[in-house]
Amino acid sequence: MAITSHDIAKMIDHSLLRPELTAEDIERECEIAKKYDVASVCCVPTDVKLAKKLMKGTDVKVGAVVGFPHGYCTTKTKVFETEQATDDGAVEIDMVLHIGKLLSKDFDYVRADIKAVVEAAHKKGAIVKVIFENFYLTDDLKVTACKLCEEAGADFVKTSTGFAKGGATLEDLALMRKNVSPRIQVKAAGGVRDLDMAIKVREVGATRFGATRTGEIMEAAYKKFGK
């Protein structure tokens, strides 16, 4: 089946995570998300209420990050962040797993940490994407993280925050797709800066990707596929 511009748009989580963004910036970026009818805007917890207000009446979902960007806050804190974000209107939660605990091979901790966030989010009808930060991980640990997410009931596995020295690679996306069941989707983050890469991540099985260059990607999609 041929790809359409709408298909590309509905893969995009428009990223509003840079620390210097002002309320005015958030309003401008939400207009971009609205213009191109993307899948979601992904924002910091304090911007959820504003984003929810700006997205009212559209099909664009509001997502929030939890434990971002390093994943090392306590499980209790992550659960509280999740509950606050969903109460404020987020329907998607992008949580960072505890990278240090994963590297330490404390897999019981990592699984329980993810599961607690998943349970809090699902209780409010929100989905959870678990961020691995693959730049720091071996392939074996990436596979283990996939299995832990499966066991914890997560909805997505995600490559990275976009704040490490490396982001999504096609090899990592293929590895993650291979090591989770069809129930779990895969998200690319960090490095999807043009339409060509967006198409490539789709081809290896990703259904979402984070983007700051949404306008450029979508204008290229319109030119290639039509509106």
C-alpha positions in Angstrom: 0.0 0.0 0.0 1.3 3.4 -1.0 2.4 5.9 1.8 0.3 9.1 2.1 1.2 12.4 3.6 -1.5 11.6 6.3 0.4 8.4 7.1 3.6 10.4 7.8 1.7 13.0 9.8 0.2 10.4 12.1 3.7 9.0 12.8 4.9 12.3 14.2 5.1 13.2 17.9 5.9 16.9 17.6 8.5 17.5 20.2 8.3 20.4 22.6 11.0 19.4 25.1 13.8 22.0 24.7 14.2 23.6 28.1 14.3 27.2 26.7 10.8 27.0 25.2 8.5 29.8 26.4 4.7 29.8 26.6 4.8 31.7 23.3 7.0 29.1 21.7 4.6 26.3 22.9 1.6 28.2 21.3 3.5 28.5 18.0 4.6 24.9 18.0 1.1 23.7 18.8 -0.2 25.6 15.8 2.3 23.7 13.7 1.1 20.4 15.1 -2.5 21.5 14.4 -1.7 22.6 10.9 -0.2 19.3 9.9 -2.6 17.1 12.0 0.2 15.1 13.6 -0.2 12.2 16.0 0.6 14.2 19.1 2.6 16.9 20.8 5.0 15.7 23.4 5.7 18.3 26.1 7.1 18.7 29.5 4.7 18.2 32.4 4.2 21.9 33.2 3.0 22.5 29.6 0.4 19.8 29.5 -2.5 22.0 30.5 -1.6 24.6 27.9 -1.1 22.1 25.2 -4.4 20.4 26.0 -6.2 23.7 25.7 -4.5 24.6 22.4 -5.3 21.1 20.9 -8.9 21.2 21.9 -11.1 20.3 18.9 -8.3 18.6 17.0 -7.3 15.0 16.6 -3.8 15.8 17.9 -3.1 14.0 21.2 -1.2 15.5 24.1 1.7 13.5 25.6 4.0 14.2 28.5 7.5 13.0 29.5 8.1 11.4 32.8 11.4 10.8 34.5 12.9 12.9 31.7 15.6 13.0 30.5 17.7 10.6 32.7 15.2 8.3 34.3 16.9 8.3 37.7 14.1 9.7 39.8 12.3 7.3 42.1 9.4 5.1 41.0 7.1 7.0 43.4 8.1 10.3 41.7 7.5 8.8 38.2 4.1 7.6 39.3 3.2 11.0 40.7 4.3 12.7 37.5 2.2 10.3 35.5 -0.9 10.9 37.6 -0.4 14.7 37.5 0.1 14.6 33.7 -2.9 12.5 33.0 -5.0 14.6 35.4 -3.9 17.6 33.3 -5.0 16.0 30.1 -2.1 13.9 28.8 -3.2 10.7 27.1 0.3 9.5 26.2 3.3 9.1 28.7 6.9 8.9 27.5 8.8 7.6 30.5 12.6 7.1 30.7 13.5 3.8 32.3 16.2 3.9 35.0 19.3 3.7 32.7 21.8 3.1 35.6 19.7 0.3 37.0 19.5 -1.4 33.6 23.3 -1.1 33.1 23.7 -2.5 36.6 21.5 -5.4 35.5 19.0 -4.8 38.3 16.2 -6.0 36.0 13.7 -6.5 38.8 13.9 -2.8 39.6 13.6 -1.8 36.0 10.6 -4.0 35.4 8.8 -2.8 38.5 9.6 0.8 37.7 8.0 0.5 34.3 5.1 -1.5 35.6 4.2 1.1 38.2 4.0 3.9 35.6 2.1 1.6 33.2 -0.5 0.8 35.8 -0.9 4.5 36.8 -1.3 5.6 33.2 -3.6 2.8 32.1 -5.8 3.5 35.1 -6.4 6.9 33.5 -6.7 5.6 29.9 -3.3 6.7 28.8 -0.6 4.7 27.0 3.1 4.4 27.9 6.1 4.6 25.7 9.3 3.5 27.4 12.5 5.3 26.5 15.7 3.2 26.6 18.4 5.7 25.7 20.2 3.2 23.4 23.3 5.3 23.1 24.4 3.9 26.5 23.3 0.3 26.0 24.7 -2.9 24.4 22.5 -4.8 22.0 22.0 -7.4 24.7 20.6 -4.8 27.1 18.4 -3.3 24.4 16.9 -6.8 23.9 16.5 -7.2 27.7 14.8 -3.9 27.9 12.3 -5.0 25.3 11.5 -8.1 27.3 11.1 -6.1 30.5 8.7 -3.7 28.8 6.7 -6.6 27.5 6.4 -8.1 30.9 5.5 -4.7 32.5 2.7 -4.1 30.0 4.1 -1.1 28.1 2.5 0.0 24.9 5.6 1.3 23.1 9.4 0.9 23.2 11.3 4.0 22.2 15.0 4.4 21.3 16.1 7.6 23.0 15.3 11.0 24.6 17.0 13.0 21.9 19.3 14.5 24.6 22.1 11.9 24.5 25.0 12.0 22.1 23.2 9.5 19.8 19.6 8.9 18.8 17.6 6.5 16.7 19.3 4.2 14.3 17.7 1.9 11.8 19.6 -1.0 13.3 18.2 -0.3 16.8 14.7 0.1 15.5 14.9 -3.3 13.7 16.3 -4.9 16.7 13.6 -3.5 19.0 10.8 -4.5 16.5 12.1 -8.0 16.4 12.2 -8.4 20.2 8.7 -7.2 21.1 5.4 -8.8 20.3 3.0 -7.2 17.7 1.1 -5.7 20.6 3.9 -3.3 21.3 4.8 -0.5 18.9 8.2 1.1 18.3 9.1 4.8 18.4 12.2 6.5 17.0 13.5 9.6 18.7 16.6 11.7 17.9 17.8 11.8 14.3 14.6 11.9 12.3 15.1 15.2 10.6 13.8 14.7 7.1 11.3 12.8 5.1 13.8 10.2 3.8 14.6 9.1 7.4 10.9 9.2 8.3 10.2 6.7 5.5 13.1 4.5 6.5 12.1 4.3 10.1 8.6 3.3 8.9 10.1 0.6 6.7 11.9 -1.0 9.6 8.7 -1.1 11.8 8.5 2.1 13.7 5.0 3.6 13.9 5.9 6.9 15.6 8.9 9.2 15.6 9.7 12.3 17.5 10.4 15.4 15.5 11.2 19.1 15.8 11.3 19.7 12.1 7.7 18.7 11.5 7.0 21.5 9.1 9.9 20.6 6.8 9.1 16.9 6.9 5.4 17.5 6.1 6.1 20.0 3.3 8.4 17.4 1.7 5.7 14.8 2.2 3.1 17.1 0.4 5.6 17.6 -2.5 6.3 13.8 -2.8 2.9 12.3 -2.0 0.5 15.2 -2.4 -1.9 16.5 0.3 
